[in-house]
Amino acid sequence: MLTAAAFAVIAVGYRNATAAPIVRRLVLTVPKYPPGAAPVRLVLFSDVHVHGPDMPPARLATIVAQIDQLHPDVIVAAGDFVGNNLIGRHYPVPDAVAPLRNLHARLGVYAVLGNRKMTF
């Protein structure tokens, strides 16, 4: 019984980890924003943790394409790009983050590396 429960928890966790990202929308009103000025569309994403088998670089490329379809003015990538699990496939950092080169936004793409030291 305990083995079945553990398997169920692992299966649900894996399904959640490999599901399509959830896009949440939030409209903020900024005091003193210039009247008639176009709104700014910001996309924030974080914690992609590229690592096999659940997050290969190809999956990150799909997420980058999804971000592009949102037509952001600004993109903020809030860290933790490379996974560090003990098991699974490790990708060289340049390969893991290569899909991020396809992020484009009119006002720029900004990133914070996160909590893992990386060398390029």
Contact map, one row per residue, 1 for C-alpha under 8 A:
111110000000000000000000000000000000000000000000000000000000000000000000000000000000000000000000000000000000000000000000
111111000000000000000000000000000000000000000000000000000000000000000000000000000000000000000000000000000000000000000000
111111100000000000000000000000000000000000000000000000000000000000000000000000000000000000000000000000000000000000000000
111111110000000000000000000000000000000000000000000000000000000000000000000000000000000000000000000000000000000000000000
111111111000000000000000000000000000000000000000000000000000000000000000000000000000000000000000000000000000000000000000
011111111100000000000000000000000000000000000000000000000000000000000000000000000000000000000000000000000000000000000000
001111111110000000000000000000000000000000000000000000000000000000000000000000000000000000000000000000000000000000000000
000111111111000000000000000000000000000000000000000000000000000000000000000000000000000000000000000000000000000000000000
000011111111100000000000000000000000000000000000000000000000000000000000000000000000000000000000000000000000000000000000
000001111111110000000000000000000000000000000000000000000000000000000000000000000000000000000000000000000000000000000000
000000111111111000000000000000000000000000000000000000000000000000000000000000000000000000000000000000000000000000000000
000000011111111100000000000000000000000000000000000000000000000000000000000000000000000000000000000000000000000000000000
000000001111111110000000000000000000000000000000000000000000000000000000000000000000000000000000000000000000000000000000
000000000111111111000000000000000000000000000000000001000000000000000000000000000000000000000000000000000000000000000000
000000000011111111100000000000000000000000000000000000000000000000000000000000000000000000000000000000000000000000000000
000000000001111111100000000000000000000000000000000000000000000000000000000000000000000000000000000000000000000000000000
000000000000111111100000000000000000000000000000000001000000000000000000000000000000000000000000000000000000000000000000
000000000000011111110000000000000000000000000000000001100000000000000000000000000000000000000000000000000000000000000000
000000000000001111111000000000000000000000000000000000000000000000000000000000000000000000000000000000000000000000000000
000000000000000001111100000000000000000000000000000000000000000000000000000000000000000000000000000000000000000000000000
000000000000000000111110000000000000000000000000000000000000001000000000000000000000000000000000000000000000000000000000
000000000000000000011111000000000000000000000000000000000000000000000000000000000000000000000000000000000000000000000000
000000000000000000001111100000000000000000000000000000000000000000000000000000000000000000000000000000000000000000000000
000000000000000000000111110000000000000000000000000000000000000000000000000000000000000000000000000000000000000000000000
000000000000000000000011111000000000000000000000000000000000000000000000000000000000000000000000000000000000000000000000
000000000000000000000001111100000000000000000000000000000000000000000000000000000000000000000000000000000000000000000000
000000000000000000000000111110000000000000000000000000000000000000000000000000000000000000000000000000000000000000000000
000000000000000000000000011111000000000000000000000000000000000000000000000000000000000000000000000000000000000000000000
000000000000000000000000001111100000000000000000000000000000000000000000000000000000000000000000000000000000000000000000
000000000000000000000000000111111000000000000000000000000000000000000000000000000000000000000000000000000000000000000000
000000000000000000000000000011111000000000000000000000000000000000000000000000000000000000000000000000000000000000000000
000000000000000000000000000001111100000000000000000000000000000000000000000000000000000000000000000000000000000000000000
000000000000000000000000000001111110100000000000000000000000000000000000000000000000000000000000000000000000000000000000
000000000000000000000000000000011111100000000000000000000000000000000000000000000000000000000000000000000000000000000000
000000000000000000000000000000001111100000000000000000000000000000000000000000000000000000000000000000000000000000000000
000000000000000000000000000000000111110000000000000000000000000000000000000000000000000000000000000000000000000000000000
000000000000000000000000000000001111111000000000000000000000000000000000000000000000000000000000000000000000000000000000
000000000000000000000000000000000001111100000000000000000000000000000000000000000000000000000000000000000000000000000000
000000000000000000000000000000000000111110000000000000000000000000000000000000000000000000000000000000000000000000000000
000000000000000000000000000000000000011111000000000000000000000000000001110000000000000000000000000000000000000000000000
000000000000000000000000000000000000001111100000000000000000000000000011110000000000000000000000000000000000000000000000
000000000000000000000000000000000000000111110000000000000000000000000001111100000000000000000000000000000000000000000000
000000000000000000000000000000000000000011111000000000000000000000100001011100000000000000000000000000000000000000000000
000000000000000000000000000000000000000001111100000000000000000000000000001111000000000000000000000000000000000000000000
000000000000000000000000000000000000000000111110000000000000000000000000000111000000000000000000000000000000000000000000
000000000000000000000000000000000000000000011111000000000000000000000000000011111000000000000000000000000000000000000000
000000000000000000000000000000000000000000001111100000000000000000000000000001111000000000000000000000000000000000000000
000000000000000000000000000000000000000000000111110000100001000000000000000000111110000000000000000000000000000000000000
000000000000000000000000000000000000000000000011111000100000000000000000000000011111000000000000000000000000000000000000
000000000000000000000000000000000000000000000001111100111001000000000000000000001110000000100001100000000000000000000000
000000000000000000000000000000000000000000000000111111110000000000000000000000000111100111100001000000000000000000000000
000000000000000000000000000000000000000000000000011111110000000000000000000000000000000111100000000000000000000000000000
000000000000000000000000000000000000000000000000001111110000000000000000000000000000000110000000000000000000000000000000
000000000000010011000000000000000000000000000000001111110000000000000000000000000000000000000000000000000000000000000000
000000000000000001000000000000000000000000000001111111111111000000000000000000000000000000000000000000000000000000000000
000000000000000000000000000000000000000000000000011111111111000000000000000000000000000000100001000000000000000000000000
000000000000000000000000000000000000000000000000010000111111100000000000000000000000000000000011111000000000000000000000
000000000000000000000000000000000000000000000000000000111111110000000000000000000000000000000000001000000000000000000000
000000000000000000000000000000000000000000000000000000111111111000000000000000000000000000000000000000000000000000000000
000000000000000000000000000000000000000000000001010000111111111100000000000000000000000000000000001100000000000000000000
000000000000000000000000000000000000000000000000000000001111111110000000000000000000000000000000001100000000000000000000
000000000000000000000000000000000000000000000000000000000111111111000000000000000000000000000000000000000000000000000000
000000000000000000001000000000000000000000000000000000000011111111100000000000000000000000000000000000000000000000000000
000000000000000000000000000000000000000000000000000000000001111111110000000000000000000000000000001101100000000000000000
000000000000000000000000000000000000000000000000000000000000111111111000000000000000000000000000000000000000000000000000
000000000000000000000000000000000000000000000000000000000000011111111100000000000000000000000000000000000000000000000000
000000000000000000000000000000000000000000100000000000000000001111111111000000000000000000000000000000100000000000000000
000000000000000000000000000000000000000000000000000000000000000111111111000000000000000000000000000000110000000000000000
000000000000000000000000000000000000000000000000000000000000000011111110000000000000000000000000000000000000000000000000
000000000000000000000000000000000000000000000000000000000000000001111111000000000000000000000000000000000000000000000000
000000000000000000000000000000000000000010000000000000000000000000111111100000000000000000000000000000001000000000000000
000000000000000000000000000000000000000111100000000000000000000000110111111000000000000000000000000000001100000000000000
000000000000000000000000000000000000000111000000000000000000000000000011111000000000000000000000000000001111000000000000
000000000000000000000000000000000000000111100000000000000000000000000001111100000000000000000000000000001111110000000000
000000000000000000000000000000000000000001110000000000000000000000000001111110000000000000000000000000111001110000000000
000000000000000000000000000000000000000001111000000000000000000000000000011111000000000000000000000000000000111000000000
000000000000000000000000000000000000000000011100000000000000000000000000001111100000000000000000000000000000111100000000
000000000000000000000000000000000000000000011110000000000000000000000000000111110000000000000000000000000000001111000000
000000000000000000000000000000000000000000000111000000000000000000000000000011111000000000000000000000000000001111100000
000000000000000000000000000000000000000000000111100000000000000000000000000001111110000000000000000000000000000011110000
000000000000000000000000000000000000000000000111110000000000000000000000000000111110000000000001100000000000000011000000
000000000000000000000000000000000000000000000001111000000000000000000000000000011111000000001001100000000000000000000000
000000000000000000000000000000000000000000000001111000000000000000000000000000011111100001000000000000000000000000000000
000000000000000000000000000000000000000000000000101000000000000000000000000000000111110001000000000000000000000000000000
000000000000000000000000000000000000000000000000001000000000000000000000000000000011111100000000000000000000000000000000
000000000000000000000000000000000000000000000000000000000000000000000000000000000001111100000000000000000000000000000000
000000000000000000000000000000000000000000000000000000000000000000000000000000000000111110000000000000000000000000000000
000000000000000000000000000000000000000000000000001110000000000000000000000000000000111111000000000000000000000000000000
000000000000000000000000000000000000000000000000001110000000000000000000000000000000001111100000000000000000000000000000
000000000000000000000000000000000000000000000000001100000000000000000000000000000011000111110000000000000000000000000000
000000000000000000000000000000000000000000000000011100010000000000000000000000000000000011111011000000000000000000000000
000000000000000000000000000000000000000000000000000000000000000000000000000000000000000001111111000000000000000000000000
000000000000000000000000000000000000000000000000000000000000000000000000000000000100000000111111100000000000000000000101
000000000000000000000000000000000000000000000000000000000000000000000000000000000000000000011111110000000000000000000001
000000000000000000000000000000000000000000000000000000001000000000000000000000000000000000111111110000000000000000000000
000000000000000000000000000000000000000000000000011000011000000000000000000000001100000000111111111000000000000000000000
000000000000000000000000000000000000000000000000010000001000000000000000000000001100000000001111111110000000000000000000
000000000000000000000000000000000000000000000000000000001000000000000000000000000000000000000111111110000000000000000000
000000000000000000000000000000000000000000000000000000001101100100000000000000000000000000000001111111100000000000000000
000000000000000000000000000000000000000000000000000000000001100100000000000000000000000000000000111111100000000000000000
000000000000000000000000000000000000000000000000000000000000000000000000000000000000000000000000111111100000000000000000
000000000000000000000000000000000000000000000000000000000000000100000000000000000000000000000000001111110000000000000000
000000000000000000000000000000000000000000000000000000000000000100110000001000000000000000000000001111111000100000000000
000000000000000000000000000000000000000000000000000000000000000000010000001000000000000000000000000001111101100000000000
000000000000000000000000000000000000000000000000000000000000000000000011111000000000000000000000000000111111100000000000
000000000000000000000000000000000000000000000000000000000000000000000001110000000000000000000000000000011111000000000000
000000000000000000000000000000000000000000000000000000000000000000000000110000000000000000000000000000001111100000000000
000000000000000000000000000000000000000000000000000000000000000000000000111000000000000000000000000000011111110000000000
000000000000000000000000000000000000000000000000000000000000000000000000011110000000000000000000000000111011111000000000
000000000000000000000000000000000000000000000000000000000000000000000000011110000000000000000000000000000001111100000000
000000000000000000000000000000000000000000000000000000000000000000000000000111100000000000000000000000000000111110000000
000000000000000000000000000000000000000000000000000000000000000000000000000011100000000000000000000000000000011111000000
000000000000000000000000000000000000000000000000000000000000000000000000000001111000000000000000000000000000001111111000
000000000000000000000000000000000000000000000000000000000000000000000000000001111000000000000000000000000000000111111000
000000000000000000000000000000000000000000000000000000000000000000000000000000110000000000000000000000000000000011111000
000000000000000000000000000000000000000000000000000000000000000000000000000000010000000000000000000000000000000011111100
000000000000000000000000000000000000000000000000000000000000000000000000000000000000000000000000000000000000000011111110
000000000000000000000000000000000000000000000000000000000000000000000000000000000000000000001000000000000000000000011111
000000000000000000000000000000000000000000000000000000000000000000000000000000000000000000000000000000000000000000001111
000000000000000000000000000000000000000000000000000000000000000000000000000000000000000000001100000000000000000000000111
